[in-house]
Amino acid sequence: MLEECVGAYVFLGTDALSGYVTGQIIEVNGGQLMPCRLPTLLYR
């Protein structure tokens, strides 16, 4: 939906906001995908 993407479009279209963003992937998914990170203690 267009309404969900407007924030990303405005951010990327404004030099003052996105002037230092390079090589990034900005996902606009409405919160459908929330990455789960395990505590670092489990990796020790």
MIDOSE-1310 file (N, C-alpha, C; in nm, 2 decimals, decimal comma, always signed):
residues 44
mlee	+0,08/-0,12/+0,00/+0,00/+0,00/+0,00/+0,09/+0,12/+0,00; +0,05/+0,22/-0,07/+0,12/+0,35/-0,08/+0,14/+0,42/+0,05; +0,04/+0,41/+0,14/+0,05/+0,48/+0,27/+0,16/+0,42/+0,35; +0,19/+0,29/+0,34/+0,29/+0,23/+0,42/+0,43/+0,27/+0,37
cvga	+0,45/+0,31/+0,25/+0,58/+0,35/+0,19/+0,61/+0,49/+0,19; +0,52/+0,58/+0,22/+0,54/+0,72/+0,21/+0,66/+0,77/+0,30; +0,67/+0,72/+0,42/+0,78/+0,76/+0,51/+0,91/+0,73/+0,45; +0,93/+0,61/+0,39/+1,06/+0,57/+0,33/+1,09/+0,66/+0,21
yvfl	+0,98/+0,69/+0,13/+1,00/+0,78/+0,01/+1,05/+0,92/+0,05; +0,98/+0,97/+0,15/+1,02/+1,11/+0,20/+1,16/+1,11/+0,25; +1,19/+1,01/+0,33/+1,33/+1,00/+0,39/+1,43/+0,99/+0,28; +1,41/+0,90/+0,18/+1,51/+0,89/+0,08/+1,52/+1,00/-0,02
gtda	+1,41/+1,08/-0,03/+1,40/+1,19/-0,13/+1,45/+1,32/-0,07; +1,48/+1,32/+0,06/+1,53/+1,44/+0,12/+1,68/+1,43/+0,15; +1,76/+1,52/+0,09/+1,90/+1,51/+0,11/+1,94/+1,54/+0,25; +1,87/+1,62/+0,32/+1,91/+1,65/+0,46/+1,89/+1,53/+0,55
lsgy	+1,80/+1,44/+0,52/+1,77/+1,33/+0,60/+1,85/+1,21/+0,55; +1,87/+1,19/+0,42/+1,93/+1,06/+0,38/+2,06/+1,09/+0,31; +2,13/+1,20/+0,33/+2,25/+1,23/+0,26/+2,36/+1,14/+0,29; +2,36/+1,07/+0,41/+2,47/+0,98/+0,44/+2,44/+0,84/+0,44
vtgq	+2,32/+0,80/+0,38/+2,28/+0,66/+0,37/+2,34/+0,61/+0,24; +2,42/+0,51/+0,25/+2,47/+0,44/+0,13/+2,47/+0,29/+0,15; +2,44/+0,22/+0,05/+2,44/+0,07/+0,05/+2,36/+0,00/+0,15; +2,24/+0,06/+0,18/+2,15/+0,00/+0,28/+2,03/-0,06/+0,21
iiev	+1,97/-0,16/+0,27/+1,84/-0,21/+0,23/+1,73/-0,16/+0,33; +1,64/-0,09/+0,29/+1,53/-0,04/+0,38/+1,41/-0,12/+0,34; +1,37/-0,21/+0,44/+1,25/-0,29/+0,41/+1,13/-0,22/+0,47; +1,03/-0,21/+0,38/+0,90/-0,15/+0,43/+0,80/-0,27/+0,42
nggq	+0,78/-0,33/+0,54/+0,70/-0,45/+0,55/+0,59/-0,44/+0,65; +0,57/-0,32/+0,71/+0,46/-0,31/+0,81/+0,48/-0,39/+0,93; +0,60/-0,42/+0,96/+0,63/-0,50/+1,09/+0,60/-0,65/+1,07; +0,58/-0,70/+0,95/+0,55/-0,84/+0,93/+0,67/-0,93/+0,97
lmpc	+0,79/-0,88/+0,94/+0,91/-0,95/+0,97/+0,99/-0,89/+1,08; +0,99/-0,95/+1,20/+1,06/-0,89/+1,31/+1,18/-0,99/+1,34; +1,30/-0,95/+1,31/+1,41/-1,05/+1,33/+1,43/-1,08/+1,48; +1,45/-1,20/+1,51/+1,47/-1,24/+1,65/+1,62/-1,26/+1,68
rlpt	+1,67/-1,20/+1,78/+1,81/-1,21/+1,81/+1,82/-1,28/+1,95; +1,90/-1,38/+1,96/+1,92/-1,45/+2,08/+2,02/-1,37/+2,17; +2,01/-1,38/+2,30/+2,11/-1,31/+2,38/+2,25/-1,36/+2,35; +2,35/-1,27/+2,37/+2,48/-1,31/+2,34/+2,54/-1,42/+2,43
llyr	+2,48/-1,44/+2,55/+2,52/-1,54/+2,64/+2,51/-1,68/+2,58; +2,41/-1,70/+2,49/+2,39/-1,83/+2,43/+2,51/-1,87/+2,33; +2,58/-1,77/+2,29/+2,68/-1,79/+2,19/+2,82/-1,81/+2,25; +2,83/-1,80/+2,38/+2,96/-1,81/+2,45/+2,99/-1,95/+2,48
